[in-house]
Amino acid sequence: MSATVGDTGKVLSVDAALRAVRQRQVELLGQIERNQGLPTFTGRLTLEQFADLTVVHNRRWAEDAGESLDSVTQREIIDVHANGLATFMLQGLVAATILRNEGDTVSADLLEQLRVLQDKVGRSSHYGLPQVTLVLTGAPDFAEVDGVPGSTLMRMFLPAGRLFVVADGQHRREAARRVREFLNQVVANRRIPKGVKFYPAQEDPASAAELEAWIGVQDTFRSWTLISYEAHIGLSIEQARQMFTNYNCNVKPVKRDLNLIFDQSNPLNRFAKEWVLPQIQQASNGSSVLDLRQLATIHGFLFLGKTTIKSAPYNVEEMLPVATEFWTTVLQSPEWKRSGSLIREVPVLKALAKAWFYVFLARRNNRLPKATQLRTFIRNTTFDRAWVDSVPGLAAHTVPADSEAGFRFSPAHNDIVARVVGSVLQ
């Protein structure tokens, strides 16, 4: 029996149908304008489209694609940066999923489960993603939008297989790709994939309620939240490289102290601003003995055993009692109020914080049997020149200075931390 179709269709063979599918083009709505005289197309993509319709021309891409390194226009992906953005992106997706379901006829259990996910991945005061800059190496086809002739609003037709090249935003793109892979695996396998660095590990399979929440987050990723882009049309490799230089090398970095003042997403920085600083001021007659930059280095040792808080965990609620006890022990010790005490010196506080981490928070080489010894040391030690001389090798990291103690510590803080920790926990 032969196939028949209506007036608006035609019969296709299997091969012709497959060719038609391969030639299917993507239609995007946006505005065509000029940026410094050069044609650009500005629009919005879902995060799913952002991951699907873009490529990064870095060294790894060139090696995988068999392309010449002369076509490289981007640096390599910085893994820590991509994971940090993936955490931020996942935080925003969960928050957006809660927002889109509030007020709808969804079960209270779903909203509660989404809030549980938010507690695990963490929170920020703002989740928006900045615009990315893309490049189209060839000119696509355009069509006017019906009803608005002569407008800059256009439909752009991206041929199948043609991709945007990322000029600014490759780490956002990599974060979107990692989040998509994470969500797909969670929904498909009902388990948190192992080795993910932007969501806490979980041994048990996801419950039905948790799976429903993850499906909602996945749908938000695919269709509900958007990222803006500006695509520069017809740039050469040299022009794309110049764009990379303009965006990345001609911008003055934000000073660290200002970043810490503004940042509301890092839970360790929030803890410093909201709890530690007021406690220090109260114990110091209203004076600010330490600033946020100094507290960040101390808290890196206290929470993570590291010199930075950049890799802060998703949720620090379980760690906060340990951290608050540390500061309470320090601030209530007689030494904190003694004029000229070295306990207020940053390298000393770093060392005490590192020792506290080893005793109470370290997963490996935990020194919990030393807990009483450490508490007693902080409460009863007189932190003066005699104490410095009693710590093997510590006096070598001091230099004469016009101060009440008669000396100051050298900038070699990591060496000082190692000396003091070794002495305290011996």
Order of alpha helices (4+ residues) and beta strands (2+ residues): alpha-beta-beta-alpha-beta-alpha-alpha-alpha-beta-beta-beta-beta-alpha-alpha-beta-alpha-alpha-alpha-alpha-alpha-alpha-alpha-alpha-alpha-alpha-beta-beta-alpha
